[in-house]
Amino acid sequence: MSTLRIATQRDRRNFQPGEEVSGAVSWTLEKVPKSAEVRLFWYTEGKGTRDVSVLAQQQFFDPKASDERSFQFTLPQAPYSFSGKLISLIWALELVIEPGDHAERIEITVSPTGEEILLSDIGKVTT
Amino acid sequence: MFSIQIGSSSRGGGGIAGRLFGTVFCLAFLAGGVFFFYLIGRDLVQRVKPYRWGAVPCTISSSRVITDERSDNRYRLAVEYQYTVDGRTYSSTKVQVSDVRSSSYGDVLRHASRYPPGGHLKCFVNPSLPEQAVLERSSLWFGFMLLFPLPFIAIGALGIVAIWSGARITSKAATPLSSVPKSGAGCLVLFFSIFLMAGVAATTAMLVRPLWQVAQARKWSAVPCAIVSSEIRSHSSSDGTTYSVDILYRYRINGAEYRANRYIFGAVSSSGYNGKQAIVSQYPPGRMTFCYVNPADPTDAVLVRNATAGLWFGLIPLLFVIIGVGGIRFAIRKSRESRSAVPGIEAARAIPDASATEDSESATLKARTSPRAKFAGAVMIALFWNGIVSIFVGHLFSQWKHGRSEVFLTLFMIPFVVIGLVLIGYAIYSFLALFSPRVALTSNASSAIPGAAVQLSWSLIGNASKVRNLRIYFEGREEATYTRGTRSTTDQSVFATIPIKEVSEVGSASDTVEFVVPADAIHSFNAANNKIIWAIWVKAEVIRMPDIKDEFPFSVLPQPMAPPVKV
């Protein structure tokens, strides 16, 4: 039985562009893996064919069958997390262990307010 | 950073029937590719063999052109020669490993002139089997032909791997979402390069070379010649039967008799019979006429040296060139889009003041599609569609004219003809739009950050008195592209519309207005399949002319943020 875990510091999930996001990953496997890495990426969901872009990855050297490591990334300026009628853009951190395509993923939100931008609300509030 | 897109099938996996169908499709590609690779490879091996054979003196006994009625390339070079190996004399008729044939008498005659009877030359003899010999080693450039089946083999093999590896991945619950194959831009470029190369080669052979020959033949001399034979040759294939004109004629240069069968430059075999029959009737055997002979090469002759209407068929391969160039540009653009999905992301880091816009000087905004481009596109599509439809309509017309009632085909063709007429109508509409009034926009920025005020100047080009109900607004919309079956569809959804200017009667032909990009606006986003597009729209009614409906793309940049803060 394999167990994978990924967590951000203080379990924080809402970030602003340019901020650093850090945390820890841990895993327990039956065999020693060949590779283990955590990736920062965004992907789209909705009606369109999915787009995925991996912005950064951190590889863990000499991984053990049962291990715990820390990670740290700097978020880029964009794109923001948003959701509309056709498209949602979701940021995520993913721990990937090979062989076997073991993966654990958590979603985070990246925007100037730290909240997902709802396209239907744009322009509704005058500042 | 790398970026990719995944087809919807990679998530849903598709049904087993779909995968089997895809596998059969890919297997057909693979099998076809391997089959042609084998045929070309086998031929290449035969061509290479004489390069290992030794050169031996030989004497030409005879050389002539033989007519072989059974072959499409009916003229064959026949050379007989003798050579001696280890005191024993051998005789051979092999010029190359395979027969030297052509549909052009002149080409074979020119080749035969290299082997005058009584001439002493070198031939290449198989040391282990001396009765095997050739006069010429075949060109090894043929080896490049091996490259052509490779894309088919690659498409077939990779397609099967993709179909079944996709099935394996989707059966797993914890598939890494970020583990995805790299963009196939390279494969697309390779695929469309084949279109481009084929198009360039065919255009050169069918149009450029014949036109060049027509120009050269202006300097050739007219020589009396006699028609030897005159007939229509038919060529059967899976696509039906095509016909070509074959008129053999003889003429004398400096006392020697020559023969040729070139009627015009760039002649091709095609489906029309009656036109070719009329040509053949003009040149019955025994008739004396004039042909044109290249003064530098008496075997090079033509019966009619002018350019003919049939040469314009040579424009058809240009479609392959257009598809090739367009496809390569598309693949490169898609690859760039997937690498940088957010326009201005680099600039966003550098902007110190959140109220500032990108440009300080005024910029002329460009409409997404110019009236000229719309017209050119409409004409191209109308020509392409109606060009194909006209072949069938011409056939139908001919059938009805000869009293053959093709009722079913006529009914079947009606919707295609209607679509063709609509396309012609749209091309005419696009032509009229070239002369319709237009709106030019200039702005103090072609991009801006949320909350920025943008100065926008508009001016009418053309007759302003014809313009009514002018409306300028700023719009944000989502665009999602997806594939269902073989069709790629893009859905749009507008999420923000900010009015800028609305006038029912356009008094002056220009004005300056200001609008503010919403402070909570999402930045522009341009991934391969999903986009957030911001644009300024200009719409207006034009009396008795096509209305104004132009879109001017405008980038909304991400907000510049403070330096990174450690969490």
Interface residues (C-beta under 8 A of the other chain):
Chain A: T8 Q9 R10 R12 F15 Q16 P17 G18 E19 E20 V21 S22 R39 F41 Y43 T44 G46 K47 G48 T49 R50 D51 V52 S53 V54 L55 A56 T74 L75 P76 Q77 A78 P79 Y80 F82 G84 K85 L86 I87 L89 A92 E94 V96 D101 H102 A103 E104 R105 P112 I117 L119 S120 D121 I122 G123 V125 T127
Chain B: M1 F2 S3 I4 Q5 I6 G7 S8 R11 I169 K172 A174 T175 P176 L177 S178 S179 V180 S338 A341 V342 I345 A348 R349 G451 G476 E478 E479 A480 T481 Y482 T483 D491 Q492 S493 F495 A496 T497 I498 P518 A519 D520 A521 I522 H523 F525 A527 A528 N529 N530 I532 P558 Q559 P560 M561 A562 P563 P564 V565 K566 V567
